Amino acid sequence: MALVIEGEERIAAPLQKVWEALNDPDVLRQTIPGCQSLEKKSDTEMAATVVVKIGPIKATFNGEVTLTNLNPPNSYTIQGEGKGGIAGFAKGGADVTLTADGPEATILRYAAKADVGGKIAQLGSRLIESTSKKLAGQFFSSFGEKVGGSPPP
């Protein structure tokens, strides 16, 4: 089951600071909902453990995250794949683009595609889509607050 999630977040921080935060495993670990661990394996690879609850199913996903199409400090593609045991699997990626909005703010746009399978996919597309959008929104909002230093207006 595939889905697409798009959105944007205005972050009260200069473009370079936002770019550096998007590549910082500590910042990502603190802002990804349910992230238990995120370890940098190389400049473009990380190992992650994330706990996700979708409806009645709570699963721990262990997986890999890879950064591709790097165009510092403007854009990159983040791709990940995780296995959640009997709950199933999740894989996907997001194209992330940064645009300066004056010297002290950045517009972060994302277009994410995800695919899930196994027991999680049996929950129904509406539940999965609404949960995925909620988690994406939580991540980008939390990321914006952490990097910008204050909650968005």
C-alpha positions in Angstrom: 0.0 0.0 0.0 1.6 3.3 -1.1 0.9 6.8 0.0 2.2 10.3 -0.7 2.5 13.1 1.9 3.5 16.6 1.1 3.9 19.7 3.1 6.0 22.6 4.2 7.3 24.2 7.4 8.7 27.7 7.9 11.6 27.5 10.3 13.0 30.5 12.1 16.6 29.8 11.3 19.1 30.5 8.5 19.3 28.0 5.6 22.7 26.7 6.6 21.6 26.0 10.2 18.6 24.1 8.9 20.7 22.1 6.5 23.2 21.1 9.2 20.3 20.0 11.5 18.8 17.8 8.8 22.2 16.0 8.7 22.6 15.8 12.5 21.7 12.4 13.9 21.2 13.9 17.4 18.7 16.5 16.1 16.9 13.9 14.0 16.7 11.4 16.9 15.1 14.0 19.1 12.5 15.0 16.5 11.5 11.8 14.8 8.3 10.5 16.6 9.0 7.2 18.4 12.7 7.2 17.5 14.6 5.0 20.0 18.0 5.2 18.3 19.7 6.8 15.3 23.3 6.1 14.6 25.4 7.6 11.9 27.2 4.9 9.9 28.7 7.2 7.3 28.0 10.7 5.9 25.0 9.3 4.0 23.9 6.3 6.0 22.3 5.8 9.4 20.8 2.9 11.4 17.5 3.6 13.1 15.1 2.0 15.6 11.6 3.6 15.7 8.5 2.5 17.6 5.3 3.3 15.8 1.7 2.8 16.9 -0.9 2.6 14.1 -4.4 1.8 15.4 -4.2 -1.3 17.6 -0.7 -2.3 16.3 2.5 -1.1 18.0 5.6 -2.1 16.2 9.4 -1.6 16.6 11.0 -1.0 13.2 14.7 -1.6 12.7 16.1 -0.2 9.5 18.5 1.8 7.5 18.3 5.5 6.4 20.2 6.7 3.4 20.7 10.2 2.1 21.0 10.6 -1.7 20.8 13.4 -4.3 22.7 15.7 -2.0 22.7 19.3 -3.1 24.0 21.2 0.0 22.5 23.3 1.5 19.4 23.2 -0.8 18.0 19.7 -1.0 18.4 16.0 -0.6 16.4 12.8 -0.7 16.1 10.7 2.5 15.2 7.0 2.0 14.5 4.4 4.6 13.4 0.9 5.0 12.4 -0.8 8.2 11.3 -4.2 9.3 8.8 -4.6 12.1 8.7 -8.3 12.6 5.2 -9.8 12.3 3.7 -6.3 12.1 5.2 -5.9 8.6 7.5 -3.5 6.9 7.7 0.1 5.9 9.8 1.8 3.3 9.8 5.1 1.7 11.6 8.3 1.1 11.2 12.1 1.0 12.5 14.8 -1.3 13.4 17.7 1.0 14.0 21.2 -0.4 15.2 24.2 1.6 14.6 27.8 0.4 15.8 30.9 2.2 13.0 33.2 3.4 15.1 36.2 4.3 18.4 35.9 6.2 16.9 34.4 9.4 14.2 32.0 8.1 13.9 28.9 5.9 11.0 27.2 4.1 11.4 23.5 4.2 9.2 21.6 1.7 8.8 17.9 1.6 7.3 15.3 -0.7 7.3 11.9 0.9 6.3 8.5 -0.5 5.8 5.5 1.7 4.9 1.9 1.2 3.8 -0.5 4.0 3.1 -4.2 4.0 2.2 -7.0 6.3 -0.3 -6.8 9.2 0.0 -3.0 9.2 -1.2 -2.8 5.6 -4.3 -4.7 6.7 -5.4 -1.9 8.9 -6.8 0.1 6.0 -5.6 2.9 3.9 -7.4 5.7 5.8 -5.9 4.8 9.2 -2.4 4.4 7.7 -2.6 7.6 5.7 -4.0 9.7 8.6 -1.4 8.3 11.0 1.4 8.9 8.5 0.4 12.5 7.9 0.1 13.0 11.7 3.6 11.6 12.3 5.1 13.6 9.4 3.5 16.8 10.8 4.8 16.0 14.3 8.3 15.5 12.9 8.5 18.7 10.9 6.8 20.8 13.6 9.1 19.4 16.3 12.1 19.8 14.0 11.1 23.4 13.3 10.8 24.2 17.0 14.2 22.6 17.8 16.1 24.3 15.0 14.3 27.6 15.1 14.4 27.8 18.9 10.7 28.6 19.3 7.3 27.2 18.4 5.9 28.3 15.0 3.2 31.1 15.1 
